[in-house]
Amino acid sequence: MNIFENTPSKLKDELFEDILVNKNFKIERIVSDGHTSKDDFWYDQDKSEWLIVLQGDAKIMFEDNREIYLKRGDTLNIKPHQKHKVTYTSKDEKTIWLAVHY
């Protein structure tokens, strides 16, 4: 698999693809094309999530209104039940993320 290949040119919704899954963790590729979370939506996950931006850029906002800007190569670790949402992803190029849920 090449993480940058087989990406549709137009995406109505973000693309989530499982790469490796077992009972303890999941690795997924996420492709965003200007997508953001809905205003009233917060991710509230049971597991930790480590992510890296491989292409593009994005902003993650936490429930305390802290916002983190991520560019290519930046990583972020999100603890379980740390509410967060995506407030920005690149519109000029697709944002490709690798997320590890553990």
C-alpha positions as CSV (number, residue, x, y, z in Angstrom):
1,M,0.0,0.0,0.0
2,N,1.1,3.5,-0.7
3,I,-0.4,6.0,1.7
4,F,-0.6,8.7,-1.0
5,E,-2.2,6.6,-3.8
6,N,-5.8,5.6,-4.5
7,T,-7.3,8.9,-3.2
8,P,-10.4,10.0,-5.0
9,S,-10.1,13.4,-6.7
10,K,-13.5,14.5,-5.2
11,L,-14.5,13.7,-1.7
12,K,-18.0,14.5,-0.5
13,D,-17.1,13.2,3.0
14,E,-13.8,12.6,4.7
15,L,-12.3,9.2,3.8
16,F,-11.5,6.8,6.7
17,E,-9.6,3.6,5.8
18,D,-8.5,1.0,8.2
19,I,-5.0,-0.2,7.6
20,L,-4.4,-2.5,10.5
21,V,-6.9,-3.5,13.2
22,N,-6.7,-5.8,16.2
23,K,-8.3,-5.8,19.7
24,N,-5.8,-3.4,21.2
25,F,-5.3,-0.8,18.4
26,K,-6.3,0.5,15.0
27,I,-4.2,2.3,12.4
28,E,-6.2,4.2,9.9
29,R,-5.6,6.6,7.0
30,I,-7.8,9.7,6.9
31,V,-8.1,11.9,3.9
32,S,-9.7,15.4,4.3
33,D,-10.5,17.9,1.5
34,G,-11.5,21.0,3.3
35,H,-13.6,19.0,5.7
36,T,-14.3,20.0,9.3
37,S,-16.4,18.7,12.2
38,K,-19.9,19.9,12.5
39,D,-20.2,22.9,14.9
40,D,-22.1,20.9,17.6
41,F,-20.0,17.7,17.2
42,W,-17.1,16.6,19.5
43,Y,-15.1,13.4,19.2
44,D,-15.2,11.7,22.6
45,Q,-13.2,8.5,22.2
46,D,-12.6,5.6,24.6
47,K,-9.0,5.1,23.4
48,S,-6.0,7.4,23.0
49,E,-5.3,8.6,19.5
50,W,-1.9,9.5,18.1
51,L,-1.9,11.2,14.7
52,I,0.5,12.6,12.2
53,V,-0.2,14.9,9.3
54,L,1.5,13.5,6.2
55,Q,0.3,16.1,3.7
56,G,-1.7,19.3,4.0
57,D,-2.5,21.1,7.2
58,A,-5.3,21.1,9.8
59,K,-6.5,22.6,13.1
60,I,-7.8,20.6,16.0
61,M,-9.8,22.4,18.7
62,F,-10.3,21.0,22.2
63,E,-13.3,21.5,24.5
64,D,-11.4,24.2,26.4
65,N,-11.1,26.2,23.2
66,R,-7.4,25.5,22.8
67,E,-6.7,25.1,19.1
68,I,-3.6,23.4,17.7
69,Y,-2.4,24.0,14.1
70,L,-0.8,20.9,12.5
71,K,1.3,21.0,9.3
72,R,3.1,18.2,7.4
73,G,5.1,16.1,9.8
74,D,3.4,17.4,13.0
75,T,2.1,14.8,15.5
76,L,-0.5,15.0,18.3
77,N,-1.5,12.6,21.0
78,I,-5.1,12.8,22.2
79,K,-6.0,11.2,25.5
80,P,-9.2,9.1,26.0
81,H,-12.3,11.2,26.4
82,Q,-10.4,14.4,25.6
83,K,-13.2,16.1,23.5
84,H,-11.9,17.5,20.3
85,K,-13.0,18.4,16.7
86,V,-11.4,19.4,13.4
87,T,-11.9,23.1,12.7
88,Y,-9.9,23.4,9.5
89,T,-8.3,21.2,6.8
90,S,-6.5,22.3,3.6
91,K,-8.6,23.2,0.6
92,D,-5.6,23.7,-1.7
93,E,-4.5,20.1,-1.3
94,K,-5.9,17.0,0.5
95,T,-4.9,16.6,4.1
96,I,-3.7,13.0,4.6
97,W,-3.5,11.8,8.2
98,L,-2.3,8.6,9.8
99,A,-4.1,7.9,13.1
100,V,-3.3,5.2,15.6
101,H,-6.0,4.4,18.2
102,Y,-4.6,2.5,21.1
